Amino acid sequence: MNIVKNMEAVVIAAVALTFVTAMASAEAPRARSAAQTVPAAAIKADSEMTTIVVTGKRLTAAQKADLAA
């Protein structure tokens, strides 16, 4: 068996074996209990979105030309 001729099959088999091993050893996600839920006050506090306003003067054509050079 010439390994160079079958390199694509070897790589695909290695990827498939890695995928199957990862899926077999993965832990199922656990359900959240009532004690782990987020309090309503925290949800309400996070619902307000922060707004950031950036102000500044626009560059003139001469200033843009100086920056480009």
N, C-alpha and C positions, 0 to 999 in steps of 0.2 A: 504494500500500500504506500503510495507516494504521498507524503503529508502535505507537500506544497500544492498538489493538485486538489486536495480536499480541505484546504485551509478554511474556506467559507463554511463548509459543513461543520468543521471543528469549532469555529467561532459561534455559529448559531446554536450548536449543542451546548456550549459552555454558557451562553446567555440564557438559554432555556433552563438549564440546570440551576443556575443562579436564581432565576425567577421562581422556580418551583420551590427551591429551598427557602427563599425569603418568605414566600406565602405560607409555607408549612410552619415556619417558626414564628410568624407574626402573632401578636397577642390581639385578641378581640377587644374592641373598645368597651370600657365599662360604662354602665348607665349611671347618670348622676343621681345622687340621693337628694332628699329635700334639704339636708344640711349644707349641701354644696351649691345651692342656687344663689344667684346674686340678689342682694336686697333691692327692693323697689326704689329706695332712695338713691342708690348708686346708678341705676338705670336712668332715673330722672335727671340727675346731675350731668350725666354724659350726653344727654340728648341735645343740649345746647351746643351748637357748633361755634367754634371760635373763628372770628373773621379777622384777617390781617390785611391792613390797608398799606400799600407801598406808594409813597408819593415821591415825585422827582421831576426835574425839568427835562424836557426833550433836548437832544443834541441838535445843534445847528448843522448845516451841510458842511461847513468848514471844520467843525469839531469831528464829524464822522470821517472826513477825509484825512484828518491828522491821525485818528486812531487806526485807519486802514493802512496807512503808510508804514 
